[in-house]
Amino acid sequence: MNRTKNKLYFAKSATTALCASVLALMLLPSISTAQSMSYEINRLISSVGRNGCTFIRNGERYRGRAAREHLRNKRKLNENLFATTEEFITKIASASATTGEPYLVRCRGQEETEVSEWFTALLEQFRTASKQDEDEA
């Protein structure tokens, strides 16, 4: 009788461990994706106001810190509205929620560009560089 209880206990323990392992493996890609998205968004926001670029919101020009802080606050307030970096760009970082006007960026020697286009191009650059780094490793 005791042997049967031990076998059942072992079977339950093994099943629990197996289920926990499978669950952990299933969650790894989503954790990695969330970390990757957060990293990408942080890089995009950090690029605002750097290298002679000015952020234009509702017709007013903003340099570095003020522009980055605005986007960080907007991101934090709207975290539930996006699930990818691309959605962050289109839903949060591209236009004023108040006026609907698109955000613009003006970099030295270049035409004004909508932030959505600028961020999308930067994101592609980040991902291409990251892919190249992975391929070289």
Secondary structure, 3 states (H helix, E strand, C coil): CHHHHHHHHHHHHHHHHHHHHHHHHHHHHHHHHHHHHHHHHHHHHHHCCCCCEEEEECCEEECHHHHHHHHHHHHHHCHHHCCCHHHHHHHHCCECCCCCCECEEEECCCCCEEHHHHHHHHHHHHHHHHHHHHHHC
